[in-house]
Amino acid sequence: MTGAGARGGGGGGGLPAAAGARARARFRVTGGVQGVWYRQSAAEEANRLGLAGRVRNRADGSVEGVAEGARDAVEAFLRWCRRGPPAARVEGVEAEWEAPAGEGGPFRVER
């Protein structure tokens, strides 16, 4: 995975994509991100941005997910992931751009 600020096409060979073009990013957030309402807050933010996808806890204490929608909305969501909700202590966000899968909303929390 690459840093959340990484640019590249949504599976288009690394070419920049237009801001409104559909994009998909698989992400992983590390730090103090479990037990602080991170997943629910992420789902609320993603839905506010009109994104589809999902988020879940991992056994290693990180949070992972996938977000799909307008490229600029996915980028805004990844910026939010670097902050998270007030109680979160985000240490890092990794994101990997993928080809859009046509996933529909709403964005959801997986258990």
MARVEXRO-77027 format. One record per atom (N, C-alpha, C, O): residue number from 1; residue in one letter; atom name; x, y, z. Coordinates in Angstrom, 3 decimals, padded with zeros to 6 digits. Layout:
BEGIN
R     n   res   atom         c1         c2         c3
R   NUM     a     CA          X          Y          Z
...
***
This chain:
BEGIN
R     n   res   atom         c1         c2         c3
R     1     m      N    000.845   -001.173    000.000
R     1     m     CA    000.000    000.000    000.000
R     1     m      C    000.888    001.231    000.000
R     1     m      O    002.050    001.188    000.404
R     2     t      N    000.323    002.301   -000.452
R     2     t     CA    001.062    003.554   -000.490
R     2     t      C    000.435    004.544    000.466
R     2     t      O   -000.645    004.290    000.999
R     3     g      N    001.087    005.661    000.691
R     3     g     CA    000.561    006.688    001.583
R     3     g      C   -000.750    007.241    001.074
R     3     g      O   -001.023    007.194   -000.126
R     4     a      N   -001.564    007.764    001.974
R     4     a     CA   -002.884    008.258    001.615
R     4     a      C   -002.813    009.421    000.642
R     4     a      O   -003.780    009.672   -000.077
R     5     g      N   -001.726    010.119    000.598
R     5     g     CA   -001.607    011.230   -000.314
R     5     g      C   -001.167    010.797   -001.692
R     5     g      O   -001.036    011.631   -002.589
R     6     a      N   -000.938    009.508   -001.881
R     6     a     CA   -000.453    009.011   -003.165
R     6     a      C   -001.489    009.264   -004.240
R     6     a      O   -002.691    009.126   -004.012
R     7     r      N   -001.010    009.632   -005.406
R     7     r     CA   -001.899    009.891   -006.522
R     7     r      C   -001.698    008.795   -007.546
R     7     r      O   -000.686    008.094   -007.531
R     8     g      N   -002.601    008.659   -008.374
R     8     g     CA   -002.529    007.651   -009.419
R     8     g      C   -003.934    007.309   -009.815
R     8     g      O   -004.872    007.507   -009.042
R     9     g      N   -004.084    006.809   -010.982
R     9     g     CA   -005.416    006.501   -011.471
R     9     g      C   -006.034    005.369   -010.693
R     9     g      O   -005.330    004.540   -010.116
R    10     g      N   -007.343    005.335   -010.675
R    10     g     CA   -008.059    004.249   -010.024
R    10     g      C   -007.898    002.984   -010.825
R    10     g      O   -008.868    002.477   -011.389
R    11     g      N   -006.669    002.456   -010.886
R    11     g     CA   -006.390    001.261   -011.644
R    11     g      C   -006.035    001.566   -013.085
R    11     g      O   -005.937    000.650   -013.901
R    12     g      N   -005.839    002.842   -013.416
R    12     g     CA   -005.589    003.240   -014.787
R    12     g      C   -004.132    003.395   -015.124
R    12     g      O   -003.782    004.288   -015.895
R    13     g      N   -003.265    002.566   -014.582
R    13     g     CA   -001.866    002.602   -014.948
R    13     g      C   -001.084    003.731   -014.311
R    13     g      O   -000.020    004.096   -014.812
R    14     g      N   -001.583    004.298   -013.212
R    14     g     CA   -000.843    005.335   -012.509
R    14     g      C   -001.050    006.727   -013.063
R    14     g      O   -000.379    007.658   -012.618
R    15     l      N   -001.949    006.911   -014.013
R    15     l     CA   -002.223    008.229   -014.553
R    15     l      C   -003.179    008.963   -013.639
R    15     l      O   -004.090    008.344   -013.087
R    16     p      N   -003.001    010.280   -013.457
R    16     p     CA   -003.937    011.023   -012.611
R    16     p      C   -005.353    010.934   -013.164
R    16     p      O   -005.561    010.943   -014.378
R    17     a      N   -006.314    010.849   -012.269
R    17     a     CA   -007.715    010.786   -012.669
R    17     a      C   -008.369    012.140   -012.401
R    17     a      O   -007.941    012.871   -011.508
R    18     a      N   -009.387    012.471   -013.157
R    18     a     CA   -010.132    013.702   -012.939
R    18     a      C   -010.784    013.649   -011.558
R    18     a      O   -011.148    012.577   -011.077
R    19     a      N   -010.926    014.814   -010.929
R    19     a     CA   -011.437    014.889   -009.564
R    19     a      C   -012.791    014.210   -009.391
R    19     a      O   -013.018    013.564   -008.367
R    20     g      N   -013.700    014.335   -010.362
R    20     g     CA   -015.024    013.749   -010.235
R    20     g      C   -015.118    012.330   -010.752
R    20     g      O   -016.164    011.695   -010.615
R    21     a      N   -014.041    011.814   -011.348
R    21     a     CA   -014.046    010.448   -011.872
R    21     a      C   -014.225    009.460   -010.726
R    21     a      O   -013.839    009.739   -009.591
R    22     r      N   -014.806    008.321   -011.023
R    22     r     CA   -015.012    007.296   -009.995
R    22     r      C   -013.674    006.670   -009.618
R    22     r      O   -012.836    006.401   -010.480
R    23     a      N   -013.485    006.443   -008.332
R    23     a     CA   -012.236    005.886   -007.817
R    23     a      C   -012.551    004.955   -006.655
R    23     a      O   -013.638    004.996   -006.078
R    24     r      N   -011.574    004.114   -006.324
R    24     r     CA   -011.716    003.166   -005.213
R    24     r      C   -010.372    003.063   -004.514
R    24     r      O   -009.333    002.929   -005.160
R    25     a      N   -010.400    003.127   -003.189
R    25     a     CA   -009.168    003.004   -002.408
R    25     a      C   -009.378    001.994   -001.292
R    25     a      O   -010.388    002.022   -000.587
R    26     r      N   -008.416    001.109   -001.145
R    26     r     CA   -008.361    000.184   -000.015
R    26     r      C   -007.434    000.845    001.001
R    26     r      O   -006.339    001.277    000.641
R    27     f      N   -007.853    000.932    002.262
R    27     f     CA   -007.071    001.672    003.245
R    27     f      C   -006.901    000.891    004.542
R    27     f      O   -007.683   -000.003    004.865
R    28     r      N   -005.855    001.259    005.271
R    28     r     CA   -005.565    000.679    006.593
R    28     r      C   -005.081    001.808    007.486
R    28     r      O   -004.195    002.576    007.112
R    29     v      N   -005.677    001.902    008.680
R    29     v     CA   -005.363    002.960    009.636
R    29     v      C   -004.771    002.316    010.882
R    29     v      O   -005.350    001.383    011.439
R    30     t      N   -003.616    002.814    011.318
R    30     t     CA   -002.952    002.268    012.505
R    30     t      C   -002.907    003.305    013.610
R    30     t      O   -003.058    004.503    013.371
R    31     g      N   -002.696    002.820    014.821
R    31     g     CA   -002.623    003.679    015.995
R    31     g      C   -003.698    003.275    016.986
R    31     g      O   -004.142    002.127    016.996
R    32     g      N   -004.112    004.208    017.810
R    32     g     CA   -005.185    003.971    018.774
R    32     g      C   -006.514    004.231    018.092
R    32     g      O   -007.129    005.279    018.290
R    33     v      N   -006.965    003.253    017.273
R    33     v     CA   -008.152    003.459    016.452
R    33     v      C   -009.274    002.453    016.726
R    33     v      O   -010.299    002.464    016.043
R    34     q      N   -009.083    001.590    017.715
R    34     q     CA   -010.163    000.690    018.106
R    34     q      C   -010.653    001.095    019.482
R    34     q      O   -009.870    001.514    020.335
R    35     g      N   -011.954    000.966    019.692
R    35     g     CA   -012.546    001.330    020.979
R    35     g      C   -012.719    002.826    021.153
R    35     g      O   -012.933    003.300    022.269
R    36     v      N   -012.628    003.581    020.056
R    36     v     CA   -012.760    005.045    020.123
R    36     v      C   -013.803    005.558    019.132
R    36     v      O   -013.831    006.745    018.809
R    37     w      N   -014.664    004.646    018.650
R    37     w     CA   -015.752    004.999    017.739
R    37     w      C   -015.239    005.341    016.336
R    37     w      O   -015.895    006.075    015.597
R    38     y      N   -014.068    004.807    015.971
R    38     y     CA   -013.473    005.119    014.670
R    38     y      C   -014.323    004.584    013.516
R    38     y      O   -014.626    005.325    012.581
R    39     r      N   -014.707    003.319    013.572
R    39     r     CA   -015.457    002.725    012.445
R    39     r      C   -016.775    003.442    012.205
R    39     r      O   -017.093    003.785    011.066
R    40     q      N   -017.541    003.672    013.252
R    40     q     CA   -018.841    004.340    013.091
R    40     q      C   -018.655    005.760    012.571
R    40     q      O   -019.400    006.209    011.699
R    41     s      N   -017.665    006.465    013.102
R    41     s     CA   -017.396    007.828    012.639
R    41     s      C   -016.954    007.831    011.174
R    41     s      O   -017.335    008.717    010.409
R    42     a      N   -016.147    006.836    010.788
R    42     a     CA   -015.704    006.729    009.397
R    42     a      C   -016.899    006.480    008.484
R    42     a      O   -016.985    007.067    007.405
R    43     a      N   -017.811    005.624    008.899
R    43     a     CA   -018.999    005.346    008.089
R    43     a      C   -019.855    006.597    007.944
R    43     a      O   -020.368    006.875    006.860
R    44     e      N   -020.011    007.340    009.010
R    44     e     CA   -020.792    008.582    008.941
R    44     e      C   -020.147    009.579    007.981
R    44     e      O   -020.842    010.210    007.185
R    45     e      N   -018.833    009.722    008.051
R    45     e     CA   -018.124    010.646    007.159
R    45     e      C   -018.211    010.176    005.716
R    45     e      O   -018.459    010.986    004.822
R    46     a      N   -018.015    008.893    005.470
R    46     a     CA   -018.087    008.355    004.115
R    46     a      C   -019.482    008.549    003.530
R    46     a      O   -019.618    008.931    002.368
R    47     n      N   -020.502    008.292    004.310
R    47     n     CA   -021.872    008.483    003.825
R    47     n      C   -022.154    009.959    003.567
R    47     n      O   -022.850    010.294    002.608
R    48     r      N   -021.627    010.842    004.406
R    48     r     CA   -021.783    012.284    004.181
R    48     r      C   -021.170    012.682    002.843
R    48     r      O   -021.685    013.560    002.150
R    49     l      N   -020.062    012.026    002.487
R    49     l     CA   -019.368    012.310    001.230
R    49     l      C   -019.959    011.556    000.037
R    49     l      O   -019.510    011.743   -001.093
R    50     g      N   -020.959    010.708    000.278
R    50     g     CA   -021.601    009.964   -000.798
R    50     g      C   -020.824    008.751   -001.268
R    50     g      O   -020.956    008.337   -002.420
R    51     l      N   -020.010    008.172   -000.384
R    51     l     CA   -019.177    007.026   -000.757
R    51     l      C   -019.849    005.699   -000.413
R    51     l      O   -020.678    005.617    000.493
R    52     a      N   -019.476    004.687   -001.145
R    52     a     CA   -019.852    003.309   -000.853
R    52     a      C   -018.624    002.628   -000.260
R    52     a      O   -017.509    003.134   -000.386
R    53     g      N   -018.825    001.495    000.379
R    53     g     CA   -017.695    000.735    000.903
R    53     g      C   -017.980    000.187    002.274
R    53     g      O   -019.130    000.033    002.687
R    54     r      N   -016.896   -000.106    002.970
R    54     r     CA   -017.025   -000.731    004.288
R    54     r      C   -015.752   -000.520    005.096
R    54     r      O   -014.695   -000.193    004.557
R    55     v      N   -015.884   -000.718    006.402
R    55     v     CA   -014.760   -000.578    007.321
R    55     v      C   -014.900   -001.641    008.403
R    55     v      O   -016.011   -002.000    008.793
R    56     r      N   -013.750   -002.148    008.890
R    56     r     CA   -013.796   -003.169    009.944
R    56     r      C   -012.517   -003.116    010.764
R    56     r      O   -011.499   -002.586    010.319
R    57     n      N   -012.584   -003.675    011.973
R    57     n     CA   -011.410   -003.825    012.823
R    57     n      C   -010.605   -005.024    012.355
R    57     n      O   -011.150   -005.996    011.832
R    58     r      N   -009.295   -004.935    012.553
R    58     r     CA   -008.404   -006.075    012.295
R    58     r      C   -007.875   -006.569    013.636
R    58     r      O   -007.830   -005.818    014.610
R    59     a      N   -007.480   -007.822    013.677
R    59     a     CA   -006.983   -008.429    014.911
R    59     a      C   -005.728   -007.735    015.425
R    59     a      O   -005.451   -007.786    016.623
R    60     d      N   -004.956   -007.083    014.544
R    60     d     CA   -003.716   -006.418    014.965
R    60     d      C   -003.941   -005.033    015.574
R    60     d      O   -002.976   -004.341    015.897
R    61     g      N   -005.212   -004.618    015.734
R    61     g     CA   -005.515   -003.326    016.346
R    61     g      C   -005.725   -002.205    015.346
R    61     g      O   -006.071   -001.090    015.735
R    62     s      N   -005.524   -002.479    014.070
R    62     s     CA   -005.748   -001.461    013.045
R    62     s      C   -007.189   -001.537    012.546
R    62     s      O   -007.951   -002.425    012.928
R    63     v      N   -007.540   -000.594    011.692
R    63     v     CA   -008.844   -000.550    011.042
R    63     v      C   -008.577   -000.570    009.549
R    63     v      O   -007.667    000.108    009.072
R    64     e      N   -009.366   -001.346    008.802
R    64     e     CA   -009.182   -001.404    007.355
R    64     e      C   -010.520   -001.272    006.666
R    64     e      O   -011.575   -001.492    007.260
R    65     g      N   -010.452   -000.906    005.394
R    65     g     CA   -011.688   -000.800    004.636
R    65     g      C   -011.431   -000.465    003.192
R    65     g      O   -010.294   -000.446    002.719
R    66     v      N   -012.522   -000.202    002.505
R    66     v     CA   -012.479    000.202    001.111
R    66     v      C   -013.531    001.291    000.932
R    66     v      O   -014.626    001.212    001.489
R    67     a      N   -013.182    002.310    000.146
R    67     a     CA   -014.102    003.413   -000.132
R    67     a      C   -014.153    003.631   -001.635
R    67     a      O   -013.120    003.626   -002.305
R    68     e      N   -015.367    003.824   -002.167
R    68     e     CA   -015.538    004.019   -003.599
R    68     e      C   -016.546    005.125   -003.859
R    68     e      O   -017.585    005.217   -003.206
R    69     g      N   -016.210    005.959   -004.827
R    69     g     CA   -017.091    007.049   -005.215
R    69     g      C   -016.313    008.043   -006.045
R    69     g      O   -015.313    007.686   -006.669
R    70     a      N   -016.756    009.280   -006.061
R    70     a     CA   -016.051    010.329   -006.797
R    70     a      C   -014.633    010.467   -006.244
R    70     a      O   -014.428    010.445   -005.030
R    71     r      N   -013.666    010.608   -007.136
R    71     r     CA   -012.249    010.671   -006.736
R    71     r      C   -012.006    011.730   -005.666
R    71     r      O   -011.321    011.456   -004.680
R    72     d      N   -012.549    012.927   -005.835
R    72     d     CA   -012.322    013.981   -004.852
R    72     d      C   -012.935    013.632   -003.499
R    72     d      O   -012.391    014.015   -002.464
R    73     a      N   -014.062    012.910   -003.487
R    73     a     CA   -014.682    012.494   -002.228
R    73     a      C   -013.842    011.416   -001.544
R    73     a      O   -013.703    011.429   -000.321
R    74     v      N   -013.284    010.489   -002.313
R    74     v     CA   -012.418    009.455   -001.727
R    74     v      C   -011.176    010.116   -001.135
R    74     v      O   -010.748    009.751   -000.040
R    75     e      N   -010.594    011.079   -001.840
R    75     e     CA   -009.423    011.790   -001.312
R    75     e      C   -009.769    012.546   -000.030
R    75     e      O   -008.983    012.547    000.917
R    76     a      N   -010.943    013.192    000.009
R    76     a     CA   -011.380    013.897    001.225
R    76     a      C   -011.558    012.914    002.376
R    76     a      O   -011.200    013.218    003.513
R    77     f      N   -012.109    011.739    002.087
R    77     f     CA   -012.291    010.721    003.119
R    77     f      C   -010.948    010.255    003.673
R    77     f      O   -010.803    010.105    004.886
R    78     l      N   -009.972    010.028    002.810
R    78     l     CA   -008.645    009.605    003.274
R    78     l      C   -007.983    010.689    004.125
R    78     l      O   -007.262    010.376    005.072
R    79     r      N   -008.221    011.944    003.798
R    79     r     CA   -007.718    013.036    004.663
R    79     r      C   -008.380    012.961    006.032
R    79     r      O   -007.713    013.125    007.053
R    80     w      N   -009.698    012.713    006.062
R    80     w     CA   -010.405    012.569    007.332
R    80     w      C   -009.824    011.392    008.123
R    80     w      O   -009.671    011.479    009.341
R    81     c      N   -009.501    010.298    007.435
R    81     c     CA   -008.959    009.109    008.103
R    81     c      C   -007.682    009.432    008.875
R    81     c      O   -007.406    008.801    009.895
R    82     r      N   -006.911    010.392    008.411
R    82     r     CA   -005.678    010.775    009.113
R    82     r      C   -005.951    011.437    010.456
R    82     r      O   -005.087    011.445    011.333
R    83     r      N   -007.145    011.991    010.622
R    83     r     CA   -007.543    012.617    011.893
R    83     r      C   -008.402    011.664    012.711
R    83     r      O   -008.113    011.385    013.875
R    84     g      N   -009.479    011.162    012.071
R    84     g     CA   -010.421    010.296    012.761
R    84     g      C   -011.259    011.065    013.760
R    84     g      O   -011.218    012.295    013.783
R    85     p      N   -012.016    010.366    014.583
R    85     p     CA   -012.838    011.013    015.608
R    85     p      C   -011.950    011.565    016.725
R    85     p      O   -010.773    011.216    016.810
R    86     p      N   -012.507    012.421    017.578
R    86     p     CA   -011.694    013.091    018.605
R    86     p      C   -010.851    012.178    019.495
R    86     p      O   -009.725    012.541    019.837
R    87     a      N   -011.356    011.010    019.878
R    87     a     CA   -010.618    010.136    020.794
R    87     a      C   -009.551    009.283    020.097
R    87     a      O   -008.742    008.641    020.767
R    88     a      N   -009.544    009.273    018.773
R    88     a     CA   -008.580    008.442    018.038
R    88     a      C   -007.177    009.032    018.106
R    88     a      O   -006.994    010.244    018.221
R    89     r      N   -006.199    008.146    018.032
R    89     r     CA   -004.789    008.537    017.972
R    89     r      C   -004.205    007.867    016.729
R    89     r      O   -003.578    006.811    016.810
R    90     v      N   -004.422    008.502    015.583
R    90     v     CA   -004.001    007.928    014.312
R    90     v      C   -002.492    008.077    014.156
R    90     v      O   -001.948    009.176    014.269
R    91     e      N   -001.830    006.962    013.897
R    91     e     CA   -000.382    006.984    013.647
R    91     e      C   -000.063    006.937    012.167
R    91     e      O    000.945    007.497    011.736
R    92     g      N   -000.898    006.282    011.384
R    92     g     CA   -000.628    006.189    009.957
R    92     g      C   -001.830    005.738    009.167
R    92     g      O   -002.715    005.053    009.679
R    93     v      N   -001.847    006.135    007.908
R    93     v     CA   -002.879    005.702    006.967
R    93     v      C   -002.173    005.249    005.699
R    93     v      O   -001.389    005.996    005.112
R    94     e      N   -002.453    004.037    005.287
R    94     e     CA   -001.943    003.514    004.019
R    94     e      C   -003.140    003.365    003.093
R    94     e      O   -004.212    002.941    003.523
R    95     a      N   -002.963    003.708    001.835
R    95     a     CA   -004.049    003.563    000.868
R    95     a      C   -003.499    003.034   -000.439
R    95     a      O   -002.403    003.398   -000.864
R    96     e      N   -004.263    002.185   -001.057
R    96     e     CA   -003.905    001.615   -002.355
R    96     e      C   -005.087    001.840   -003.289
R    96     e      O   -006.207    001.419   -003.001
R    97     w      N   -004.828    002.506   -004.405
R    97     w     CA   -005.875    002.772   -005.384
R    97     w      C   -006.143    001.517   -006.194
R    97     w      O   -005.219    000.809   -006.594
R    98     e      N   -007.421    001.251   -006.431
R    98     e     CA   -007.859    000.098   -007.207
R    98     e      C   -008.833    000.555   -008.280
R    98     e      O   -009.350    001.672   -008.233
R    99     a      N   -009.073   -000.304   -009.227
R    99     a     CA   -010.095   -000.016   -010.232
R    99     a      C   -011.463   -000.021   -009.553
R    99     a      O   -011.735   -000.908   -008.744
R   100     p      N   -012.325    000.935   -009.857
R   100     p     CA   -013.671    000.940   -009.275
R   100     p      C   -014.390   -000.366   -009.573
R   100     p      O   -014.264   -000.921   -010.665
R   101     a      N   -015.145   -000.853   -008.594
R   101     a     CA   -015.855   -002.121   -008.733
R   101     a      C   -017.352   -001.912   -008.929
R   101     a      O   -018.102   -002.877   -009.078
R   102     g      N   -017.789   -000.648   -008.930
R   102     g     CA   -019.212   -000.368   -009.087
R   102     g      C   -020.011   -000.640   -007.828
R   102     g      O   -021.222   -000.854   -007.882
R   103     e      N   -019.325   -000.630   -006.691
R   103     e     CA   -019.975   -000.899   -005.409
R   103     e      C   -020.957    000.221   -005.084
R   103     e      O   -020.648    001.401   -005.248
R   104     g      N   -022.140   -000.165   -004.622
R   104     g     CA   -023.141    000.817   -004.234
R   104     g      C   -023.164    001.044   -002.746
R   104     g      O   -022.658    000.226   -001.979
R   105     g      N   -023.748    002.149   -002.332
R   105     g     CA   -023.809    002.517   -000.921
R   105     g      C   -024.968    001.814   -000.224
R   105     g      O   -025.676    001.019   -000.842
R   106     p      N   -025.155    002.094    001.015
R   106     p     CA   -024.367    003.017    001.806
R   106     p      C   -023.053    002.384    002.303
R   106     p      O   -022.875    001.167    002.255
R   107     f      N   -022.166    003.222    002.769
R   107     f     CA   -020.927    002.777    003.399
R   107     f      C   -021.330    002.125    004.720
R   107     f      O   -022.201    002.642    005.419
R   108     r      N   -020.714    001.009    005.067
R   108     r     CA   -021.169    000.264    006.249
R   108     r      C   -020.012   -000.187    007.144
R   108     r      O   -018.861   -000.283    006.716
R   109     v      N   -020.359   -000.453    008.382
R   109     v     CA   -019.431   -001.005    009.351
R   109     v      C   -019.611   -002.508    009.361
R   109     v      O   -020.725   -003.012    009.504
R   110     e      N   -018.496   -003.226    009.205
R   110     e     CA   -018.536   -004.689    009.306
R   110     e      C   -018.027   -005.094    010.673
R   110     e      O   -017.119   -004.469    011.221
R   111     r      N   -018.603   -006.116    011.207
R   111     r     CA   -018.200   -006.619    012.536
R   111     r      C   -017.138   -007.665    012.400
R   111     r      O   -016.672   -008.205    013.403
***
